[in-house]
Amino acid sequence: MTMSHIHEVSRHPATGRMRHDHTSDHAQHDHVADYRRRFWVSLALTVPILLLSPAIRDVLGLHRIAAFSGDSYVLFGLSTIVYCYGGAPFLRGLISELSGRRPGMTTLIGVAVTVAYVY
């Protein structure tokens, strides 16, 4: 199946008849590329986040090597970047789904990343 054959099937709200919404190749490619870019940037930032996390440093015995003055501020800053940049599509979806009173999977993911970040 090529990208040009991808379509979404839904019911028309007024008539109840099935309708097909075709997605353009370019829009689909941009969407996937955006998610891929966000994933790789977030993954790259996760490595220093883990090394700066006190629990991980203690388990790996890196407390002396990876600890420095202000490391908690750097950890907070990197975590905030990952939350805002990597979680942006899910946070936008969370707001959209809740404002439309139709919570779905994006709501679940948005709440999960928010709880993890706040914790």
Phi and psi in degrees as a GROMACS rama.xvg file:
@    title "Ramachandran Plot"
@    xaxis  label "Phi"
@    yaxis  label "Psi"
@TYPE xy
-90.0965  167.261  THR-2
-62.6873  -27.9821  MET-3
-70.969  -14.9738  SER-4
-94.0449  -0.763031  HIS-5
-75.2239  129.11  ILE-6
-151.398  162.926  HIS-7
-112.894  135.402  GLU-8
-107.164  130.775  VAL-9
-149.202  167.326  SER-10
-94.4097  136.267  ARG-11
-66.8107  130.879  HIS-12
-61.1924  -34.7645  PRO-13
-85.4384  -44.4982  ALA-14
-94.9045  -24.7564  THR-15
82.0602  -0.870489  GLY-16
-76.1563  153.601  ARG-17
-73.7902  142.641  MET-18
-136.29  154.091  ARG-19
-114.96  125.23  HIS-20
-108.383  105.88  ASP-21
-79.4417  136.385  HIS-22
-101.033  133.324  THR-23
-70.9695  152.38  SER-24
-60.0742  -42.4157  ASP-25
-65.2302  -44.9018  HIS-26
-64.519  -41.534  ALA-27
-64.6733  -43.1696  GLN-28
-63.6952  -42.8484  HIS-29
-62.217  -40.6192  ASP-30
-63.5838  -47.3344  HIS-31
-65.6061  -42.1832  VAL-32
-62.4859  -39.0587  ALA-33
-63.8539  -46.1209  ASP-34
-62.5826  -41.4506  TYR-35
-63.3889  -44.9694  ARG-36
-62.1223  -45.1988  ARG-37
-62.1476  -38.7135  ARG-38
-62.1154  -49.7493  PHE-39
-67.5544  -38.2767  TRP-40
-65.1578  -45.0596  VAL-41
-63.7093  -39.9859  SER-42
-63.6765  -42.7065  LEU-43
-62.631  -38.7161  ALA-44
-76.46  -19.3015  LEU-45
-69.5797  -30.5578  THR-46
-60.8107  -53.4515  VAL-47
-66.5198  -29.5943  PRO-48
-61.8991  -44.6989  ILE-49
-65.6365  -40.9861  LEU-50
-67.5323  -27.3936  LEU-51
-88.0524  -12.2318  LEU-52
-72.0594  125.798  SER-53
-55.9308  -40.969  PRO-54
-64.5927  -42.5242  ALA-55
-68.0379  -41.54  ILE-56
-60.6894  -41.3966  ARG-57
-66.0718  -42.5171  ASP-58
-64.7904  -41.2368  VAL-59
-88.0902  -5.0792  LEU-60
71.2773  31.2406  GLY-61
-104.203  15.7352  LEU-62
-59.7834  -43.0625  HIS-63
-71.953  -34.2019  ARG-64
-77.8618  -44.7718  ILE-65
-95.1338  -5.56081  ALA-66
-87.8194  137.883  ALA-67
-154.826  164.853  PHE-68
-64.2334  125.217  SER-69
88.4528  8.16259  GLY-70
-62.1473  -30.2893  ASP-71
-68.4976  -31.4332  SER-72
-71.2564  -39.1463  TYR-73
-64.875  -43.145  VAL-74
-59.2961  -45.2775  LEU-75
-62.565  -43.8582  PHE-76
-63.3598  -47.1756  GLY-77
-64.5229  -40.1433  LEU-78
-64.2117  -38.3673  SER-79
-66.1041  -39.4334  THR-80
-62.6461  -46.4332  ILE-81
-62.9905  -42.1858  VAL-82
-62.9318  -48.2589  TYR-83
-73.8481  -44.3729  CYS-84
-79.3236  -51.5072  TYR-85
-70.8234  -31.6784  GLY-86
-93.0768  -2.49137  GLY-87
-53.0486  -46.5743  ALA-88
-62.1981  -35.459  PRO-89
-76.357  -34.5377  PHE-90
-70.2556  -39.853  LEU-91
-63.4232  -42.3524  ARG-92
-64.5299  -37.9187  GLY-93
-58.8193  -48.6957  LEU-94
-64.0762  -43.6085  ILE-95
-63.5072  -46.5555  SER-96
-66.737  -40.6435  GLU-97
-70.864  -36.9356  LEU-98
-68.6305  -27.9713  SER-99
-89.354  2.69807  GLY-100
54.2132  39.7659  ARG-101
-135.172  68.321  ARG-102
-62.4808  142.217  PRO-103
-143.691  -153.969  GLY-104
-65.8503  -35.1477  MET-105
-65.0442  -34.9797  THR-106
-61.687  -45.4025  THR-107
-59.9793  -45.9967  LEU-108
-67.801  -41.539  ILE-109
-61.0793  -42.5858  GLY-110
-66.6532  -41.2843  VAL-111
-62.863  -45.6675  ALA-112
-69.7312  -31.7204  VAL-113
-68.1232  -44.3779  THR-114
-63.3813  -42.1354  VAL-115
-63.6574  -41.6571  ALA-116
-66.1316  -45.3887  TYR-117
-65.1151  -38.7501  VAL-118
